[in-house]
Amino acid sequence: MVRIEFLGPIQKEPLELDIKNLKELATILQDDQELSEWLKTSAVAVNDTLVSSLDIELKDGDKVSLLPPVCGG
């Protein structure tokens, strides 16, 4: 299982999914109306390392974090 965490203003509880890569995760999350908008602007980290490709393979125990843009002041 892969743990999916939603950080910052994304008000979603973590998910545990049996997925093999980030493409599979993107397909699942796009079906959620609330999350589909965040997918367009959020960064993604796998095991606390930012990634830029959906071709990343995932294995049991990995953690994926969805990091929305934030602004401070």
HTML snippet that shows the backbone in 3Dmol.js (N, CA, C, O; Angstrom):
<script src="https://3Dmol.org/build/3Dmol-min.js"></script>
<div id="view" style="width:600px;height:400px;position:relative"></div>
<script>
const pdb = `
ATOM      1  N   MET A   1       0.832  -1.189   0.000  1.00  0.00           N
ATOM      2  CA  MET A   1       0.000   0.000   0.000  1.00  0.00           C
ATOM      3  C   MET A   1       0.878   1.255   0.000  1.00  0.00           C
ATOM      4  O   MET A   1       1.953   1.289   0.598  1.00  0.00           O
ATOM      5  N   VAL A   2       0.387   2.267  -0.682  1.00  0.00           N
ATOM      6  CA  VAL A   2       1.050   3.567  -0.750  1.00  0.00           C
ATOM      7  C   VAL A   2       0.182   4.565   0.001  1.00  0.00           C
ATOM      8  O   VAL A   2      -1.036   4.597  -0.175  1.00  0.00           O
ATOM      9  N   ARG A   3       0.811   5.372   0.833  1.00  0.00           N
ATOM     10  CA  ARG A   3       0.076   6.387   1.612  1.00  0.00           C
ATOM     11  C   ARG A   3       0.092   7.692   0.828  1.00  0.00           C
ATOM     12  O   ARG A   3       1.146   8.159   0.398  1.00  0.00           O
ATOM     13  N   ILE A   4      -1.099   8.277   0.648  1.00  0.00           N
ATOM     14  CA  ILE A   4      -1.238   9.545  -0.053  1.00  0.00           C
ATOM     15  C   ILE A   4      -1.631  10.595   0.970  1.00  0.00           C
ATOM     16  O   ILE A   4      -2.651  10.457   1.644  1.00  0.00           O
ATOM     17  N   GLU A   5      -0.818  11.658   1.091  1.00  0.00           N
ATOM     18  CA  GLU A   5      -1.086  12.727   2.041  1.00  0.00           C
ATOM     19  C   GLU A   5      -1.392  14.015   1.289  1.00  0.00           C
ATOM     20  O   GLU A   5      -0.776  14.319   0.268  1.00  0.00           O
ATOM     21  N   PHE A   6      -2.349  14.760   1.811  1.00  0.00           N
ATOM     22  CA  PHE A   6      -2.773  16.016   1.214  1.00  0.00           C
ATOM     23  C   PHE A   6      -2.421  17.128   2.195  1.00  0.00           C
ATOM     24  O   PHE A   6      -2.979  17.194   3.291  1.00  0.00           O
ATOM     25  N   LEU A   7      -1.502  17.996   1.804  1.00  0.00           N
ATOM     26  CA  LEU A   7      -0.971  19.000   2.725  1.00  0.00           C
ATOM     27  C   LEU A   7      -1.630  20.359   2.531  1.00  0.00           C
ATOM     28  O   LEU A   7      -2.366  20.582   1.570  1.00  0.00           O
ATOM     29  N   GLY A   8      -1.349  21.259   3.465  1.00  0.00           N
ATOM     30  CA  GLY A   8      -1.834  22.634   3.383  1.00  0.00           C
ATOM     31  C   GLY A   8      -3.345  22.726   3.369  1.00  0.00           C
ATOM     32  O   GLY A   8      -4.023  22.057   4.149  1.00  0.00           O
ATOM     33  N   PRO A   9      -3.876  23.560   2.476  1.00  0.00           N
ATOM     34  CA  PRO A   9      -5.312  23.820   2.469  1.00  0.00           C
ATOM     35  C   PRO A   9      -6.171  22.698   1.879  1.00  0.00           C
ATOM     36  O   PRO A   9      -7.397  22.806   1.879  1.00  0.00           O
ATOM     37  N   ILE A  10      -5.569  21.649   1.388  1.00  0.00           N
ATOM     38  CA  ILE A  10      -6.371  20.538   0.870  1.00  0.00           C
ATOM     39  C   ILE A  10      -6.921  19.776   2.074  1.00  0.00           C
ATOM     40  O   ILE A  10      -6.178  19.116   2.801  1.00  0.00           O
ATOM     41  N   GLN A  11      -8.193  19.875   2.266  1.00  0.00           N
ATOM     42  CA  GLN A  11      -8.817  19.295   3.453  1.00  0.00           C
ATOM     43  C   GLN A  11      -9.287  17.866   3.173  1.00  0.00           C
ATOM     44  O   GLN A  11     -10.487  17.602   3.106  1.00  0.00           O
ATOM     45  N   LYS A  12      -8.342  16.959   3.012  1.00  0.00           N
ATOM     46  CA  LYS A  12      -8.645  15.555   2.750  1.00  0.00           C
ATOM     47  C   LYS A  12      -7.848  14.689   3.714  1.00  0.00           C
ATOM     48  O   LYS A  12      -6.693  14.980   4.025  1.00  0.00           O
ATOM     49  N   GLU A  13      -8.475  13.637   4.174  1.00  0.00           N
ATOM     50  CA  GLU A  13      -7.782  12.660   5.005  1.00  0.00           C
ATOM     51  C   GLU A  13      -6.824  11.855   4.123  1.00  0.00           C
ATOM     52  O   GLU A  13      -7.094  11.675   2.935  1.00  0.00           O
ATOM     53  N   PRO A  14      -5.721  11.371   4.675  1.00  0.00           N
ATOM     54  CA  PRO A  14      -4.795  10.539   3.897  1.00  0.00           C
ATOM     55  C   PRO A  14      -5.492   9.284   3.359  1.00  0.00           C
ATOM     56  O   PRO A  14      -6.439   8.771   3.955  1.00  0.00           O
ATOM     57  N   LEU A  15      -4.999   8.816   2.229  1.00  0.00           N
ATOM     58  CA  LEU A  15      -5.514   7.593   1.612  1.00  0.00           C
ATOM     59  C   LEU A  15      -4.443   6.520   1.638  1.00  0.00           C
ATOM     60  O   LEU A  15      -3.252   6.830   1.645  1.00  0.00           O
ATOM     61  N   GLU A  16      -4.847   5.287   1.652  1.00  0.00           N
ATOM     62  CA  GLU A  16      -3.951   4.141   1.481  1.00  0.00           C
ATOM     63  C   GLU A  16      -4.426   3.417   0.228  1.00  0.00           C
ATOM     64  O   GLU A  16      -5.534   2.882   0.203  1.00  0.00           O
ATOM     65  N   LEU A  17      -3.593   3.398  -0.812  1.00  0.00           N
ATOM     66  CA  LEU A  17      -3.986   2.804  -2.083  1.00  0.00           C
ATOM     67  C   LEU A  17      -2.977   1.762  -2.533  1.00  0.00           C
ATOM     68  O   LEU A  17      -1.785   1.863  -2.243  1.00  0.00           O
ATOM     69  N   ASP A  18      -3.470   0.768  -3.240  1.00  0.00           N
ATOM     70  CA  ASP A  18      -2.615  -0.244  -3.848  1.00  0.00           C
ATOM     71  C   ASP A  18      -2.393   0.167  -5.300  1.00  0.00           C
ATOM     72  O   ASP A  18      -3.119  -0.264  -6.196  1.00  0.00           O
ATOM     73  N   ILE A  19      -1.377   1.010  -5.524  1.00  0.00           N
ATOM     74  CA  ILE A  19      -1.085   1.532  -6.855  1.00  0.00           C
ATOM     75  C   ILE A  19       0.378   1.277  -7.194  1.00  0.00           C
ATOM     76  O   ILE A  19       1.207   1.067  -6.309  1.00  0.00           O
ATOM     77  N   LYS A  20       0.678   1.299  -8.485  1.00  0.00           N
ATOM     78  CA  LYS A  20       2.037   0.976  -8.953  1.00  0.00           C
ATOM     79  C   LYS A  20       2.840   2.182  -9.408  1.00  0.00           C
ATOM     80  O   LYS A  20       4.069   2.126  -9.441  1.00  0.00           O
ATOM     81  N   ASN A  21       2.150   3.301  -9.770  1.00  0.00           N
ATOM     82  CA  ASN A  21       2.876   4.480 -10.241  1.00  0.00           C
ATOM     83  C   ASN A  21       2.026   5.736 -10.085  1.00  0.00           C
ATOM     84  O   ASN A  21       0.849   5.659  -9.733  1.00  0.00           O
ATOM     85  N   LEU A  22       2.626   6.885 -10.348  1.00  0.00           N
ATOM     86  CA  LEU A  22       1.928   8.154 -10.179  1.00  0.00           C
ATOM     87  C   LEU A  22       0.858   8.361 -11.243  1.00  0.00           C
ATOM     88  O   LEU A  22      -0.121   9.062 -10.985  1.00  0.00           O
ATOM     89  N   LYS A  23       1.007   7.779 -12.424  1.00  0.00           N
ATOM     90  CA  LYS A  23      -0.044   7.885 -13.445  1.00  0.00           C
ATOM     91  C   LYS A  23      -1.340   7.281 -12.933  1.00  0.00           C
ATOM     92  O   LYS A  23      -2.419   7.848 -13.108  1.00  0.00           O
ATOM     93  N   GLU A  24      -1.220   6.131 -12.303  1.00  0.00           N
ATOM     94  CA  GLU A  24      -2.390   5.459 -11.742  1.00  0.00           C
ATOM     95  C   GLU A  24      -3.040   6.340 -10.662  1.00  0.00           C
ATOM     96  O   GLU A  24      -4.264   6.457 -10.604  1.00  0.00           O
ATOM     97  N   LEU A  25      -2.217   6.948  -9.820  1.00  0.00           N
ATOM     98  CA  LEU A  25      -2.734   7.832  -8.781  1.00  0.00           C
ATOM     99  C   LEU A  25      -3.446   9.035  -9.397  1.00  0.00           C
ATOM    100  O   LEU A  25      -4.533   9.402  -8.951  1.00  0.00           O
ATOM    101  N   ALA A  26      -2.854   9.646 -10.405  1.00  0.00           N
ATOM    102  CA  ALA A  26      -3.458  10.810 -11.050  1.00  0.00           C
ATOM    103  C   ALA A  26      -4.833  10.465 -11.614  1.00  0.00           C
ATOM    104  O   ALA A  26      -5.767  11.260 -11.502  1.00  0.00           O
ATOM    105  N   THR A  27      -4.961   9.305 -12.208  1.00  0.00           N
ATOM    106  CA  THR A  27      -6.249   8.874 -12.755  1.00  0.00           C
ATOM    107  C   THR A  27      -7.296   8.751 -11.650  1.00  0.00           C
ATOM    108  O   THR A  27      -8.440   9.171 -11.823  1.00  0.00           O
ATOM    109  N   ILE A  28      -6.908   8.185 -10.534  1.00  0.00           N
ATOM    110  CA  ILE A  28      -7.829   8.020  -9.401  1.00  0.00           C
ATOM    111  C   ILE A  28      -8.232   9.380  -8.830  1.00  0.00           C
ATOM    112  O   ILE A  28      -9.411   9.617  -8.571  1.00  0.00           O
ATOM    113  N   LEU A  29      -7.264  10.269  -8.635  1.00  0.00           N
ATOM    114  CA  LEU A  29      -7.554  11.560  -8.013  1.00  0.00           C
ATOM    115  C   LEU A  29      -8.344  12.490  -8.927  1.00  0.00           C
ATOM    116  O   LEU A  29      -9.093  13.334  -8.435  1.00  0.00           O
ATOM    117  N   GLN A  30      -8.198  12.361 -10.239  1.00  0.00           N
ATOM    118  CA  GLN A  30      -8.946  13.208 -11.173  1.00  0.00           C
ATOM    119  C   GLN A  30     -10.442  12.936 -11.108  1.00  0.00           C
ATOM    120  O   GLN A  30     -11.242  13.790 -11.489  1.00  0.00           O
ATOM    121  N   ASP A  31     -10.826  11.761 -10.631  1.00  0.00           N
ATOM    122  CA  ASP A  31     -12.245  11.438 -10.497  1.00  0.00           C
ATOM    123  C   ASP A  31     -12.890  12.140  -9.310  1.00  0.00           C
ATOM    124  O   ASP A  31     -14.115  12.170  -9.197  1.00  0.00           O
ATOM    125  N   ASP A  32     -12.077  12.702  -8.428  1.00  0.00           N
ATOM    126  CA  ASP A  32     -12.579  13.431  -7.255  1.00  0.00           C
ATOM    127  C   ASP A  32     -12.671  14.913  -7.638  1.00  0.00           C
ATOM    128  O   ASP A  32     -11.652  15.575  -7.833  1.00  0.00           O
ATOM    129  N   GLN A  33     -13.892  15.421  -7.744  1.00  0.00           N
ATOM    130  CA  GLN A  33     -14.111  16.800  -8.198  1.00  0.00           C
ATOM    131  C   GLN A  33     -13.313  17.810  -7.382  1.00  0.00           C
ATOM    132  O   GLN A  33     -12.735  18.742  -7.940  1.00  0.00           O
ATOM    133  N   GLU A  34     -13.280  17.631  -6.071  1.00  0.00           N
ATOM    134  CA  GLU A  34     -12.573  18.562  -5.188  1.00  0.00           C
ATOM    135  C   GLU A  34     -11.064  18.537  -5.434  1.00  0.00           C
ATOM    136  O   GLU A  34     -10.415  19.583  -5.412  1.00  0.00           O
ATOM    137  N   LEU A  35     -10.512  17.365  -5.665  1.00  0.00           N
ATOM    138  CA  LEU A  35      -9.062  17.235  -5.853  1.00  0.00           C
ATOM    139  C   LEU A  35      -8.604  17.573  -7.261  1.00  0.00           C
ATOM    140  O   LEU A  35      -7.459  17.988  -7.444  1.00  0.00           O
ATOM    141  N   SER A  36      -9.449  17.410  -8.249  1.00  0.00           N
ATOM    142  CA  SER A  36      -9.016  17.610  -9.636  1.00  0.00           C
ATOM    143  C   SER A  36      -8.453  19.013  -9.858  1.00  0.00           C
ATOM    144  O   SER A  36      -7.508  19.176 -10.631  1.00  0.00           O
ATOM    145  N   GLU A  37      -9.007  20.023  -9.202  1.00  0.00           N
ATOM    146  CA  GLU A  37      -8.474  21.385  -9.341  1.00  0.00           C
ATOM    147  C   GLU A  37      -7.087  21.509  -8.711  1.00  0.00           C
ATOM    148  O   GLU A  37      -6.218  22.190  -9.256  1.00  0.00           O
ATOM    149  N   TRP A  38      -6.876  20.859  -7.573  1.00  0.00           N
ATOM    150  CA  TRP A  38      -5.568  20.926  -6.906  1.00  0.00           C
ATOM    151  C   TRP A  38      -4.489  20.247  -7.737  1.00  0.00           C
ATOM    152  O   TRP A  38      -3.327  20.648  -7.677  1.00  0.00           O
ATOM    153  N   LEU A  39      -4.846  19.234  -8.507  1.00  0.00           N
ATOM    154  CA  LEU A  39      -3.848  18.496  -9.287  1.00  0.00           C
ATOM    155  C   LEU A  39      -3.158  19.385 -10.311  1.00  0.00           C
ATOM    156  O   LEU A  39      -2.006  19.139 -10.668  1.00  0.00           O
ATOM    157  N   LYS A  40      -3.844  20.408 -10.783  1.00  0.00           N
ATOM    158  CA  LYS A  40      -3.282  21.288 -11.811  1.00  0.00           C
ATOM    159  C   LYS A  40      -2.154  22.173 -11.273  1.00  0.00           C
ATOM    160  O   LYS A  40      -1.267  22.577 -12.025  1.00  0.00           O
ATOM    161  N   THR A  41      -2.192  22.474  -9.966  1.00  0.00           N
ATOM    162  CA  THR A  41      -1.248  23.455  -9.428  1.00  0.00           C
ATOM    163  C   THR A  41      -0.321  22.911  -8.346  1.00  0.00           C
ATOM    164  O   THR A  41       0.614  23.599  -7.936  1.00  0.00           O
ATOM    165  N   SER A  42      -0.559  21.716  -7.888  1.00  0.00           N
ATOM    166  CA  SER A  42       0.214  21.184  -6.762  1.00  0.00           C
ATOM    167  C   SER A  42       1.491  20.480  -7.208  1.00  0.00           C
ATOM    168  O   SER A  42       1.551  19.867  -8.274  1.00  0.00           O
ATOM    169  N   ALA A  43       2.499  20.590  -6.365  1.00  0.00           N
ATOM    170  CA  ALA A  43       3.719  19.806  -6.546  1.00  0.00           C
ATOM    171  C   ALA A  43       3.485  18.432  -5.917  1.00  0.00           C
ATOM    172  O   ALA A  43       2.586  18.256  -5.094  1.00  0.00           O
ATOM    173  N   VAL A  44       4.302  17.472  -6.315  1.00  0.00           N
ATOM    174  CA  VAL A  44       4.179  16.108  -5.791  1.00  0.00           C
ATOM    175  C   VAL A  44       5.539  15.669  -5.253  1.00  0.00           C
ATOM    176  O   VAL A  44       6.575  15.882  -5.882  1.00  0.00           O
ATOM    177  N   ALA A  45       5.507  15.055  -4.082  1.00  0.00           N
ATOM    178  CA  ALA A  45       6.724  14.491  -3.493  1.00  0.00           C
ATOM    179  C   ALA A  45       6.498  13.010  -3.234  1.00  0.00           C
ATOM    180  O   ALA A  45       5.430  12.594  -2.786  1.00  0.00           O
ATOM    181  N   VAL A  46       7.521  12.228  -3.523  1.00  0.00           N
ATOM    182  CA  VAL A  46       7.510  10.799  -3.207  1.00  0.00           C
ATOM    183  C   VAL A  46       8.589  10.583  -2.157  1.00  0.00           C
ATOM    184  O   VAL A  46       9.766  10.856  -2.393  1.00  0.00           O
ATOM    185  N   ASN A  47       8.179  10.096  -1.009  1.00  0.00           N
ATOM    186  CA  ASN A  47       9.105   9.894   0.111  1.00  0.00           C
ATOM    187  C   ASN A  47       9.904  11.163   0.401  1.00  0.00           C
ATOM    188  O   ASN A  47      11.118  11.118   0.601  1.00  0.00           O
ATOM    189  N   ASP A  48       9.195  12.305   0.419  1.00  0.00           N
ATOM    190  CA  ASP A  48       9.745  13.620   0.761  1.00  0.00           C
ATOM    191  C   ASP A  48      10.718  14.187  -0.266  1.00  0.00           C
ATOM    192  O   ASP A  48      11.470  15.110   0.046  1.00  0.00           O
ATOM    193  N   THR A  49      10.719  13.649  -1.492  1.00  0.00           N
ATOM    194  CA  THR A  49      11.544  14.183  -2.571  1.00  0.00           C
ATOM    195  C   THR A  49      10.628  14.636  -3.705  1.00  0.00           C
ATOM    196  O   THR A  49       9.833  13.850  -4.219  1.00  0.00           O
ATOM    197  N   LEU A  50      10.743  15.918  -4.095  1.00  0.00           N
ATOM    198  CA  LEU A  50       9.903  16.429  -5.176  1.00  0.00           C
ATOM    199  C   LEU A  50      10.186  15.689  -6.473  1.00  0.00           C
ATOM    200  O   LEU A  50      11.335  15.385  -6.792  1.00  0.00           O
ATOM    201  N   VAL A  51       9.123  15.403  -7.216  1.00  0.00           N
ATOM    202  CA  VAL A  51       9.250  14.726  -8.506  1.00  0.00           C
ATOM    203  C   VAL A  51       8.487  15.529  -9.553  1.00  0.00           C
ATOM    204  O   VAL A  51       7.563  16.274  -9.226  1.00  0.00           O
ATOM    205  N   SER A  52       8.878  15.372 -10.800  1.00  0.00           N
ATOM    206  CA  SER A  52       8.220  16.119 -11.873  1.00  0.00           C
ATOM    207  C   SER A  52       7.655  15.213 -12.958  1.00  0.00           C
ATOM    208  O   SER A  52       7.138  15.704 -13.961  1.00  0.00           O
ATOM    209  N   SER A  53       7.742  13.926 -12.777  1.00  0.00           N
ATOM    210  CA  SER A  53       7.269  12.986 -13.785  1.00  0.00           C
ATOM    211  C   SER A  53       6.222  12.050 -13.189  1.00  0.00           C
ATOM    212  O   SER A  53       6.327  11.637 -12.034  1.00  0.00           O
ATOM    213  N   LEU A  54       5.213  11.721 -13.988  1.00  0.00           N
ATOM    214  CA  LEU A  54       4.219  10.747 -13.554  1.00  0.00           C
ATOM    215  C   LEU A  54       4.687   9.316 -13.797  1.00  0.00           C
ATOM    216  O   LEU A  54       3.974   8.369 -13.466  1.00  0.00           O
ATOM    217  N   ASP A  55       5.869   9.151 -14.368  1.00  0.00           N
ATOM    218  CA  ASP A  55       6.392   7.815 -14.654  1.00  0.00           C
ATOM    219  C   ASP A  55       7.082   7.181 -13.445  1.00  0.00           C
ATOM    220  O   ASP A  55       7.675   6.109 -13.562  1.00  0.00           O
ATOM    221  N   ILE A  56       7.010   7.826 -12.306  1.00  0.00           N
ATOM    222  CA  ILE A  56       7.650   7.318 -11.092  1.00  0.00           C
ATOM    223  C   ILE A  56       6.941   6.044 -10.638  1.00  0.00           C
ATOM    224  O   ILE A  56       5.727   6.032 -10.435  1.00  0.00           O
ATOM    225  N   GLU A  57       7.712   4.983 -10.484  1.00  0.00           N
ATOM    226  CA  GLU A  57       7.165   3.723  -9.971  1.00  0.00           C
ATOM    227  C   GLU A  57       7.070   3.801  -8.453  1.00  0.00           C
ATOM    228  O   GLU A  57       7.934   4.385  -7.799  1.00  0.00           O
ATOM    229  N   LEU A  58       6.032   3.220  -7.905  1.00  0.00           N
ATOM    230  CA  LEU A  58       5.821   3.223  -6.461  1.00  0.00           C
ATOM    231  C   LEU A  58       5.871   1.805  -5.936  1.00  0.00           C
ATOM    232  O   LEU A  58       5.526   0.853  -6.636  1.00  0.00           O
ATOM    233  N   LYS A  59       6.306   1.679  -4.687  1.00  0.00           N
ATOM    234  CA  LYS A  59       6.350   0.354  -4.070  1.00  0.00           C
ATOM    235  C   LYS A  59       5.665   0.408  -2.704  1.00  0.00           C
ATOM    236  O   LYS A  59       5.415   1.486  -2.164  1.00  0.00           O
ATOM    237  N   ASP A  60       5.374  -0.734  -2.173  1.00  0.00           N
ATOM    238  CA  ASP A  60       4.704  -0.851  -0.888  1.00  0.00           C
ATOM    239  C   ASP A  60       5.455  -0.045   0.169  1.00  0.00           C
ATOM    240  O   ASP A  60       6.669  -0.187   0.314  1.00  0.00           O
ATOM    241  N   GLY A  61       4.742   0.794   0.902  1.00  0.00           N
ATOM    242  CA  GLY A  61       5.355   1.592   1.959  1.00  0.00           C
ATOM    243  C   GLY A  61       5.744   2.999   1.535  1.00  0.00           C
ATOM    244  O   GLY A  61       6.109   3.812   2.385  1.00  0.00           O
ATOM    245  N   ASP A  62       5.676   3.309   0.245  1.00  0.00           N
ATOM    246  CA  ASP A  62       6.001   4.661  -0.208  1.00  0.00           C
ATOM    247  C   ASP A  62       4.962   5.658   0.290  1.00  0.00           C
ATOM    248  O   ASP A  62       3.820   5.300   0.581  1.00  0.00           O
ATOM    249  N   LYS A  63       5.388   6.930   0.380  1.00  0.00           N
ATOM    250  CA  LYS A  63       4.496   8.020   0.760  1.00  0.00           C
ATOM    251  C   LYS A  63       4.507   9.052  -0.352  1.00  0.00           C
ATOM    252  O   LYS A  63       5.567   9.514  -0.776  1.00  0.00           O
ATOM    253  N   VAL A  64       3.318   9.410  -0.821  1.00  0.00           N
ATOM    254  CA  VAL A  64       3.160  10.455  -1.825  1.00  0.00           C
ATOM    255  C   VAL A  64       2.469  11.631  -1.152  1.00  0.00           C
ATOM    256  O   VAL A  64       1.446  11.465  -0.488  1.00  0.00           O
ATOM    257  N   SER A  65       3.037  12.824  -1.330  1.00  0.00           N
ATOM    258  CA  SER A  65       2.453  14.025  -0.740  1.00  0.00           C
ATOM    259  C   SER A  65       2.055  14.987  -1.846  1.00  0.00           C
ATOM    260  O   SER A  65       2.837  15.252  -2.759  1.00  0.00           O
ATOM    261  N   LEU A  66       0.849  15.503  -1.762  1.00  0.00           N
ATOM    262  CA  LEU A  66       0.364  16.524  -2.674  1.00  0.00           C
ATOM    263  C   LEU A  66       0.572  17.865  -1.987  1.00  0.00           C
ATOM    264  O   LEU A  66       0.006  18.113  -0.923  1.00  0.00           O
ATOM    265  N   LEU A  67       1.388  18.739  -2.595  1.00  0.00           N
ATOM    266  CA  LEU A  67       1.800  20.003  -1.987  1.00  0.00           C
ATOM    267  C   LEU A  67       1.211  21.176  -2.767  1.00  0.00           C
ATOM    268  O   LEU A  67       1.751  21.550  -3.808  1.00  0.00           O
ATOM    269  N   PRO A  68       0.121  21.762  -2.287  1.00  0.00           N
ATOM    270  CA  PRO A  68      -0.471  22.898  -3.002  1.00  0.00           C
ATOM    271  C   PRO A  68       0.392  24.133  -2.866  1.00  0.00           C
ATOM    272  O   PRO A  68       1.166  24.256  -1.916  1.00  0.00           O
ATOM    273  N   PRO A  69       0.260  25.068  -3.832  1.00  0.00           N
ATOM    274  CA  PRO A  69       1.009  26.325  -3.706  1.00  0.00           C
ATOM    275  C   PRO A  69       0.479  27.115  -2.519  1.00  0.00           C
ATOM    276  O   PRO A  69      -0.716  27.093  -2.226  1.00  0.00           O
ATOM    277  N   VAL A  70       1.364  27.798  -1.856  1.00  0.00           N
ATOM    278  CA  VAL A  70       0.977  28.637  -0.722  1.00  0.00           C
ATOM    279  C   VAL A  70       1.629  30.006  -0.877  1.00  0.00           C
ATOM    280  O   VAL A  70       2.633  30.155  -1.573  1.00  0.00           O
ATOM    281  N   CYS A  71       1.057  30.973  -0.236  1.00  0.00           N
ATOM    282  CA  CYS A  71       1.708  32.291  -0.234  1.00  0.00           C
ATOM    283  C   CYS A  71       1.766  32.766   1.200  1.00  0.00           C
ATOM    284  O   CYS A  71       0.867  32.514   2.002  1.00  0.00           O
ATOM    285  N   GLY A  72       2.810  33.436   1.488  1.00  0.00           N
ATOM    286  CA  GLY A  72       3.011  33.938   2.842  1.00  0.00           C
ATOM    287  C   GLY A  72       3.191  35.439   2.817  1.00  0.00           C
ATOM    288  O   GLY A  72       3.210  36.066   1.758  1.00  0.00           O
ATOM    289  N   GLY A  73       3.318  35.982   3.961  1.00  0.00           N
ATOM    290  CA  GLY A  73       3.471  37.437   3.963  1.00  0.00           C
ATOM    291  C   GLY A  73       4.099  37.935   5.204  1.00  0.00           C
ATOM    292  O   GLY A  73       4.296  39.141   5.355  1.00  0.00           O
TER     293      GLY A  73
END
`;
const viewer = $3Dmol.createViewer("view");
viewer.addModel(pdb, "pdb");
viewer.setStyle({}, {cartoon: {color: "spectrum"}});
viewer.zoomTo();
viewer.render();
</script>
